[in-house]
Amino acid sequence: MKSFEYTVKDELGIHARPAGMLVKEAKNESKITITKEGKTVDVTKLMMLMSLAVKCGQTVEIQVEGSDEDIAFEGMKAFFEANL
């Protein structure tokens, strides 16, 4: 399992547009979860992701586990840096 922390820089936080893009990016063999303040959800579940209500300046932890975790981990890291 690989994980990283990321502080959201998007002034609107994880809102509908980037959340939808994140769900698409996370479609692979590995299980990807996001944790905010002790609550963990599957990144591929849009409504659960939105329920975290991640705001600008908040830190989340992304965890990647599975057969393609190296590729998925790098993809998630790049996605967060480019979009959030």
Secondary structure, 3 states (H helix, E strand, C coil): CEEEEEECCCCCCCCHHHHHHHHHHCCCCCEEEEEECCEEEECCCHHHHHHCCCCCCCEEEEEEECCCHHHHHHHHHHHHHHHC
